[in-house]
Amino acid sequence: MAQDFERVKSRLDNIKAIEPLLGALRTMSMGTWQVALKQIEEIAQYEQYLADLLVEILPFLDQNRRRKKHKQSLQDSKTENIILIIGTERGLCGKFNERLANSAMTWIENQNFASHQICAFGSKMIQALSQREIKTGWHRTLHTSALPIFEESFISTQKWIEQYESLSFNKFYILYNQSKKGGSYQFTTLKLIPYEVPDTLQSSQNFTAQWPPPIIETEPQIIYKQIIRYLIAANFHNILLHSAVAEHSSRYNLMQEAKNNAEEIIEELNQVINIERKRKITQEMQELASGAGLLDN
C-alpha cells in the first residue's frame, strides 16, 4: 500500500509539472493562430488590389492570341505534373500530417496522371510520406517558430514560373489542409500554375470602366505578365498562411484537451491521496486508542 501511495504522489507531481507547459503551448498556438488570421486578411486585400489592376489591363489584351499561345505551350510541354504537399515542421498537432498524406495519396490516384512528381514542405510531412515509402522529388523545411514570409513565397513561385515557361512541367498543384471556422480544417487542392484568370474578371458584364481611363505607357502584355506573377505569389502565400492556421488551431485544440485531461487527473489523484491520508490517520488513531486500552483487541 505504501508503494502504491508513493507511486500516486509521484504521478501527481509529474502531471502538475506538465500541466503549465500544456497551457503555455496552448497560449502560443492561439497567438500564432490569431496573427496568421490577420495576415490572411492583409494578403486578401493585396490580392484584391492586383485583381483590380488586372481588370484594367484585360481590355487592352488580345485574349484570343493569349489563349492560343497558352494552349500551344501546354501541347509542347512535358506531361509531368508537380504536386506539392504542405504539412508541418513541428508535431503536437494530432494526426494532421497523417490525414493529409492519406487524402493526398487518394486524390493523386484518382487523377490518373500520365506522370507526376511529389514534393513536400515540412519535416513531419516528409516523415509521413517516408513511412508510406513514397519518394519525393524535392522537399523543404518550414519555419519552426515564425509564420511564412511573403518574400520567400515570391522567390519560390518565380522559380516555378520560370520552370513552367521553359516547359519543365505541365501543371503545379498544391495539396494542403485549409483552415475553417471553429478551429477545424479540411483537405484542399489548388492548381497554382498555370494561373487562370477567373471568369468574373474576364466577363465584360462585370467590368466597370474607371473615369478618367488609365494611361498605359508600357506594353499591356508585360504588365499583365507581372500582375500574374504577383497573383501566383500571393495565392501561394495565402495557402501557407491557411495551412499554418489549420496547424496551430489543431495544436491549440489538442493542448486544450490535454490540459483539461491533466486537470481531471490531478483532481482524481488528489482525491486518492486525501482518502489514503484519512485512512492512515484513522488507522493511527485506532492503534493509539487500542494501545491505551480504550478499544478491545
Number of C-alpha atoms within 10 A of each C-alpha: 7 8 8 9 14 12 12 16 15 12 15 20 13 12 16 15 11 13 18 13 13 20 17 12 18 22 15 15 21 18 13 18 24 14 14 24 16 12 16 19 12 13 18 14 12 15 20 13 12 16 18 13 14 20 21 19 17 19 14 13 13 11 12 9 10 11 11 10 12 12 11 10 16 17 12 10 16 16 17 17 18 22 24 23 24 29 29 24 19 16 13 14 18 14 11 20 27 18 15 22 23 13 17 22 15 11 14 14 9 9 8 9 12 8 12 18 16 20 20 25 20 21 20 21 25 26 16 19 22 12 11 12 9 13 14 15 13 12 16 12 16 18 12 11 10 10 17 17 12 16 10 12 18 19 11 13 21 16 11 17 21 11 13 20 15 12 18 17 22 22 21 21 17 21 24 27 27 20 24 13 8 7 16 15 20 13 15 16 17 14 14 22 19 17 15 10 14 9 9 11 16 15 11 13 8 11 15 9 12 8 6 6 8 10 6 11 6 8 10 17 15 9 15 18 12 12 18 18 18 17 23 23 24 21 21 20 23 23 24 27 25 23 23 25 29 27 29 27 26 23 25 25 18 18 24 17 14 16 20 15 13 19 15 12 16 19 13 13 18 15 12 15 17 12 12 15 13 12 12 12 12 12 12 12 12 14 15 13 13 13 12 9 10 11 11 7 7
